[in-house]
Amino acid sequence: MIEITGEMAQQLVEFVSGETGYNMIVCDTRGVIIGDRSRERFGVRHEGSIRIMGGAVDSIAVTREDAERSGGKMREGYNIVIKIGKERIGTFGIGGPVEIVKPIAKIAAAVIAARIQEIRQLDLIREVVGEISRSVQQTASAIERIYAGSEELNATSTTVAQAVSETEAKVKETGMVLEFILDVADRTRLLGLNAAIVAAQAREHGRGFSVVAGEIRNLANNSSSSVEQITEILDQIQSGIAKVRSSSGKTSAVSEKQLHATQQITRDIENIKKSVETLMTSMEQTSLKAN
């Protein structure tokens, strides 16, 4: 289950309040207030949010007349569900004239959902990048064995062949991981576009949210760029491996070429490490900006 943290809820409430000037709250899946501009109702169960989270309605509008008739039990404003797909992850409520605050509530709920999605995508990308790093380390270890084998080619031909096979396997695994990153980047880019469209629909109320949408798209673009760089380097590694395999069964006169090929592969691996570090830095910077 995806959850909105109290820290995130409060940050978003303060951000939206600062942009609009209206009081607002965010409730979790239990209908408990976890974000409050006034900071006076933390932990209070909100009846409207409980109804929405129960699935009875997606939104509740309380007019001034409704509030007056309630004898103070209800406040004028608009409450709306926060959804990711079909999953209800919380509610957003804003006080004020319904005709004014309703579009603000819709864009705020969309931005919160987009932010939650972005965090989930970042976590997935971090996991994948970690897998790439582990694959690169294992590849580097295999290359070291190839390098050692090239110095004593005749005595270690079996070890060299095994190391080459291991390296090829790791390169293939890394390629599969890169395909997964591209898929995540595409989904993140679409998420950012949707958030930008909703922000544009809100006009002046959506100006602040367009910043978040832009940072989501930047993350997708940076991820795709890093993947392209790593893919190019992997192609170079595969070319070097082909040279090693071709020369491994030849005489010692060819061993010098094999040695040069392994040295080139080592340099390529260092470039992959730098690309992975750049990707991680880009993700962290994007996450900070979005916050």
C-alpha positions as CSV (number, residue, x, y, z in Angstrom):
1,M,0.0,0.0,0.0
2,I,1.2,3.5,-0.9
3,E,1.1,6.0,2.0
4,I,1.4,9.7,2.4
5,T,3.9,10.5,5.2
6,G,3.1,13.3,7.7
7,E,6.3,15.2,6.6
8,M,5.3,15.1,3.0
9,A,1.7,16.1,3.7
10,Q,2.8,19.1,5.8
11,Q,5.3,20.2,3.2
12,L,2.7,20.1,0.5
13,V,0.0,21.9,2.6
14,E,2.4,24.7,3.5
15,F,3.5,25.0,-0.2
16,V,-0.1,25.2,-1.5
17,S,-1.2,27.5,1.3
18,G,1.7,29.8,0.5
19,E,0.6,29.9,-3.1
20,T,-3.1,30.4,-2.5
21,G,-3.6,31.8,1.0
22,Y,-6.3,29.3,1.9
23,N,-6.4,26.9,4.9
24,M,-6.1,23.3,4.0
25,I,-5.5,19.8,5.3
26,V,-4.3,16.4,4.1
27,C,-5.7,13.2,5.6
28,D,-4.3,9.6,5.5
29,T,-6.1,6.4,4.6
30,R,-7.9,6.3,8.0
31,G,-9.2,9.9,7.6
32,V,-6.8,11.2,10.2
33,I,-5.4,14.7,9.6
34,I,-1.6,14.5,9.0
35,G,-1.1,17.8,7.3
36,D,-2.6,21.1,8.6
37,R,-1.7,24.7,7.8
38,S,-3.0,25.8,11.2
39,R,-1.1,23.0,12.9
40,E,-4.0,22.7,15.4
41,R,-5.8,19.5,14.2
42,F,-3.0,16.9,13.8
43,G,-4.4,13.4,14.7
44,V,-8.0,14.4,14.4
45,R,-10.3,12.2,12.4
46,H,-12.1,14.1,9.7
47,E,-15.6,12.9,9.0
48,G,-15.7,14.0,5.3
49,S,-12.4,12.3,4.7
50,I,-13.6,9.1,6.3
51,R,-16.6,9.1,4.0
52,I,-14.4,9.6,1.0
53,M,-11.9,6.9,2.0
54,G,-14.8,4.5,2.5
55,G,-15.5,4.8,-1.2
56,A,-19.0,6.4,-0.9
57,V,-18.0,9.5,-2.8
58,D,-14.8,11.0,-4.4
59,S,-15.4,14.6,-3.2
60,I,-17.5,16.6,-0.8
61,A,-18.5,20.2,-1.3
62,V,-19.7,22.2,1.8
63,T,-21.3,25.6,0.9
64,R,-21.6,28.5,3.3
65,E,-25.2,27.6,3.7
66,D,-24.4,24.0,4.5
67,A,-21.8,25.2,7.1
68,E,-24.3,27.5,8.8
69,R,-27.0,24.8,8.9
70,S,-24.5,22.4,10.5
71,G,-24.2,24.6,13.6
72,G,-20.4,24.7,13.3
73,K,-19.9,21.0,12.7
74,M,-18.8,21.6,9.1
75,R,-16.7,24.2,7.5
76,E,-17.2,25.8,4.1
77,G,-14.8,24.2,1.5
78,Y,-14.1,21.3,-0.7
79,N,-12.6,17.8,0.1
80,I,-11.4,15.4,-2.6
81,V,-9.8,12.0,-2.8
82,I,-6.1,11.5,-3.6
83,K,-5.8,8.5,-5.9
84,I,-3.0,6.6,-7.7
85,G,-4.8,4.5,-10.3
86,K,-7.8,3.1,-8.4
87,E,-6.1,3.1,-5.0
88,R,-7.2,5.8,-2.6
89,I,-4.2,7.0,-0.6
90,G,-5.7,10.0,1.2
91,T,-7.8,13.1,0.9
92,F,-7.1,16.8,0.4
93,G,-9.3,19.5,1.9
94,I,-9.4,23.3,1.5
95,G,-11.5,25.9,3.2
96,G,-13.2,28.7,1.3
97,P,-15.9,29.4,-1.3
98,V,-16.5,26.2,-3.2
99,E,-16.4,27.8,-6.7
100,I,-12.9,29.2,-5.9
101,V,-11.3,26.4,-4.0
102,K,-12.6,23.4,-6.0
103,P,-10.1,23.8,-8.9
104,I,-7.3,24.3,-6.4
105,A,-8.2,21.1,-4.6
106,K,-8.2,19.2,-7.8
107,I,-4.8,20.3,-8.9
108,A,-3.4,19.8,-5.4
109,A,-4.7,16.3,-5.2
110,A,-3.2,15.6,-8.7
111,V,0.2,17.0,-7.6
112,I,0.3,15.0,-4.4
113,A,-0.5,11.8,-6.3
114,A,2.2,12.7,-8.9
115,R,4.7,13.4,-6.0
116,I,3.9,10.0,-4.5
117,Q,4.4,8.3,-7.9
118,E,7.7,10.1,-8.4
119,I,9.0,8.9,-5.0
120,R,8.0,5.3,-5.9
121,Q,9.7,5.6,-9.3
122,L,12.8,7.0,-7.7
123,D,12.9,4.1,-5.3
124,L,12.6,1.7,-8.2
125,I,15.3,3.5,-10.2
126,R,17.6,3.4,-7.1
127,E,17.1,-0.3,-6.8
128,V,17.9,-0.8,-10.5
129,V,20.9,1.5,-10.4
130,G,22.2,-0.5,-7.4
131,E,21.8,-3.7,-9.5
132,I,23.8,-2.0,-12.3
133,S,26.5,-1.1,-9.8
134,R,26.7,-4.7,-8.5
135,S,26.9,-6.0,-12.1
136,V,29.6,-3.5,-13.0
137,Q,31.6,-4.6,-10.0
138,Q,31.2,-8.3,-10.9
139,T,32.2,-7.4,-14.5
140,A,35.3,-5.6,-13.3
141,S,36.3,-8.7,-11.2
142,A,35.9,-10.9,-14.3
143,I,38.0,-8.5,-16.4
144,E,40.7,-8.6,-13.8
145,R,40.8,-12.4,-14.2
146,I,41.0,-11.9,-18.0
147,Y,43.9,-9.5,-17.5
148,A,45.7,-11.9,-15.3
149,G,45.0,-14.7,-17.7
150,S,46.4,-12.8,-20.7
151,E,49.8,-12.6,-19.1
152,E,50.0,-16.4,-18.9
153,L,47.7,-17.3,-21.8
154,N,48.9,-20.8,-22.4
155,A,48.7,-21.9,-18.8
156,T,45.3,-20.2,-18.0
157,S,43.3,-20.6,-21.2
158,T,40.5,-22.3,-19.4
159,T,40.3,-19.5,-16.8
160,V,40.2,-16.9,-19.5
161,A,37.4,-18.6,-21.4
162,Q,35.3,-18.9,-18.2
163,A,36.0,-15.2,-17.3
164,V,34.9,-14.1,-20.8
165,S,31.7,-16.1,-20.5
166,E,31.0,-14.5,-17.1
167,T,31.6,-11.1,-18.5
168,E,29.3,-11.6,-21.4
169,A,26.6,-12.8,-19.0
170,K,26.9,-9.7,-16.8
171,V,26.8,-7.4,-19.8
172,K,23.5,-9.0,-20.9
173,E,22.1,-8.7,-17.4
174,T,23.1,-5.0,-17.3
175,G,21.3,-4.5,-20.7
176,M,18.1,-6.0,-19.3
177,V,18.3,-3.7,-16.3
178,L,18.8,-0.7,-18.6
179,E,15.6,-1.6,-20.5
180,F,13.8,-1.6,-17.1
181,I,15.1,1.9,-16.4
182,L,13.9,3.2,-19.8
183,D,10.5,1.8,-19.1
184,V,10.4,3.6,-15.7
185,A,11.7,6.8,-17.3
186,D,8.9,6.7,-19.9
187,R,6.3,6.3,-17.2
188,T,7.8,9.1,-15.1
189,R,7.8,11.4,-18.2
190,L,4.1,10.6,-18.8
191,L,3.4,11.3,-15.1
192,G,5.1,14.7,-15.4
193,L,3.2,15.5,-18.5
194,N,-0.1,14.7,-16.8
195,A,0.8,16.9,-13.9
196,A,1.7,19.8,-16.2
197,I,-1.6,19.5,-18.1
198,V,-3.5,19.6,-14.8
199,A,-1.5,22.6,-13.7
200,A,-2.2,24.4,-17.0
201,Q,-5.9,23.8,-16.5
202,A,-5.8,25.5,-13.1
203,R,-4.3,28.6,-14.8
204,E,-3.0,31.1,-12.1
205,H,-3.6,28.5,-9.3
206,G,-1.4,26.0,-11.1
207,R,1.7,28.2,-11.5
208,G,3.4,26.8,-8.4
209,F,2.6,23.2,-9.4
210,S,4.2,23.5,-12.8
211,V,7.6,23.6,-11.1
212,V,7.0,20.1,-9.6
213,A,5.8,18.8,-13.0
214,G,8.9,20.2,-14.7
215,E,11.2,18.5,-12.2
216,I,9.4,15.2,-12.7
217,R,10.0,15.5,-16.5
218,N,13.7,16.5,-15.9
219,L,14.2,13.3,-13.9
220,A,12.8,11.2,-16.8
221,N,15.0,13.0,-19.3
222,N,18.2,12.7,-17.2
223,S,17.5,9.0,-16.6
224,S,17.1,8.4,-20.3
225,S,20.2,10.3,-21.2
226,S,22.3,8.3,-18.7
227,V,20.9,5.1,-20.0
228,E,21.9,6.0,-23.5
229,Q,25.5,6.7,-22.4
230,I,25.7,3.5,-20.5
231,T,24.3,1.6,-23.5
232,E,27.0,3.0,-25.8
233,I,29.7,2.0,-23.3
234,L,28.2,-1.5,-23.1
235,D,28.5,-1.8,-26.9
236,Q,32.1,-1.0,-26.6
237,I,32.6,-3.6,-23.9
238,Q,30.9,-6.2,-26.1
239,S,33.3,-5.3,-28.9
240,G,36.3,-5.7,-26.6
241,I,35.0,-9.1,-25.3
242,A,34.7,-10.3,-28.9
243,K,38.3,-9.4,-29.4
244,V,39.4,-11.2,-26.2
245,R,37.4,-14.3,-27.2
246,S,39.0,-14.3,-30.7
247,S,42.5,-13.9,-29.4
248,S,42.3,-16.2,-26.4
249,G,42.9,-19.3,-28.4
250,K,45.8,-18.0,-30.5
251,T,49.5,-18.1,-29.8
252,S,51.5,-15.9,-27.5
253,A,52.3,-13.5,-30.4
254,V,48.6,-12.4,-30.3
255,S,48.5,-12.1,-26.5
256,E,49.6,-8.4,-26.7
257,K,46.4,-7.6,-28.6
258,Q,44.4,-9.4,-25.9
259,L,46.1,-7.4,-23.3
260,H,45.2,-4.1,-25.0
261,A,41.6,-5.2,-25.3
262,T,41.3,-5.9,-21.6
263,Q,42.8,-2.6,-20.8
264,Q,40.3,-0.9,-23.0
265,I,37.5,-2.8,-21.3
266,T,38.8,-1.7,-17.9
267,R,38.6,1.9,-19.0
268,D,35.1,1.4,-20.3
269,I,34.0,-0.1,-17.0
270,E,35.3,3.0,-15.2
271,N,33.2,5.1,-17.6
272,I,30.2,3.1,-16.7
273,K,30.8,3.7,-13.0
274,K,31.0,7.4,-13.7
275,S,27.7,7.3,-15.6
276,V,26.0,5.4,-12.8
277,E,27.3,8.0,-10.3
278,T,26.0,10.8,-12.5
279,L,22.6,9.1,-12.7
280,M,22.4,8.7,-8.9
281,T,23.4,12.4,-8.4
282,S,20.8,13.5,-10.9
283,M,18.1,11.6,-9.1
284,E,19.0,13.0,-5.7
285,Q,19.1,16.6,-7.1
286,T,15.8,16.1,-8.8
287,S,14.3,14.7,-5.5
288,L,15.6,17.7,-3.6
289,K,14.2,20.2,-6.1
290,A,10.8,18.5,-6.1
291,N,10.7,18.8,-2.3
